Amino acid sequence: MNEILVCSDLCKNYGQKTALSHLELTLERGKIIGLLGPNGSGKTTLIKLIAGLLVPTYGSLTVGGNRIGVETKKIVSYLPERTYIPEWMKVKDILDFFEDFYSDFSRDRAVEMLTSLNIAVGDKIKTMSKGTKEKVQLILVMSREAELYLLDEPIAGVDPAARDYILRTIITNYNENASIIISTHLITDIEPVLDDVVMIQNGTLRIHASVDEIREKNQMSVDALFREVFRC
Amino acid sequence: MAWYFSGDKAVYLQIMEEIQLRIISGFYPLGTRIPSVRDLAEEARVNPNTMQKALTELERSELVVSQRTAGKFVTCDEKRVTEIRERMSSECMEEFLSRMKKLGFTEKEASEKIGQHCAKNETDPRN
């Protein structure tokens, strides 16, 4: 079974407003996938549906062949748009929490990454900058041995050097059985690490292709294609 | 240092070019082992699948040879390297000519110009 994610006729409405409309999408294992689209196109809604934080209005969604539930939450590692680490904690506390909560969490890996970004286990979350908090959160998420990683805007708030480190972390840490979905607007930064690109617009699939296909067919980068497809 | 990639060409093609250059220039000498896919991917800051694709293509062109357990090696075939070098040099010249044509020079004028330019470089004491 090579599919990690299958969405079929997936719809999500918020009252009158349609966020996702009859989305058909199948993603394979072992890929790094960029989830791209203009503001309000449904990226975060899709990610939250996969993470099990939202329930579809209609249609079906499976991860590793299972409907969203306890089994899929075990294998999905989710980085939300905003950090949720309580301010009173020290890094050590949140490490304990993750270790308790997720059986696939590798504390050693997390500590190693924290150390290389000069974040000490005794540091307080409260005194951290926004960017540092984001780094901690991403390290926690990437230190799980998950099968599907969902990264919602993982690099937006961090400086370019840390961005490089994070991308390097992503490409060196993931294994062939796992897939990573990255939603972002910083396409140029992540383009070289992507296998495939999924572009959505108004809750429907616009383009699903490999980066190489896009470059060969259109003679332009994904960033340039995005600007053309979604020209305002 | 991350490798630089331009926007208009597939990334794996640009990686192939870089590795070909490294082989031709002797940065990766004939018959030596080249770094692993993971290490190269990390160095170039690209997806390992993309690096793998570039190396597979290089194997197909027989510039890189895979030895099942030991990794990937630069070919020992000097002739093959010379061929690739010739091909890349033709591509370079075609590019030069096409840009000169855009500037309004004929091929003959372009050829004279490059000749003059090289002659000037040779007499320049700074070289």
Interface residues (C-beta under 8 A of the other chain):
Chain A: G30 K31 I32 D164 L167 R168 I171 T172 E191 P192 V193 L194 D195 V211 D212 R215 E216 Q219 M220 S221 D223 A224
Chain B: A2 F5 G7 D8 K9 A10 V11 Y12 R38 A41 E42 A44 R45 V46 N47 P48 N49 T50 K53
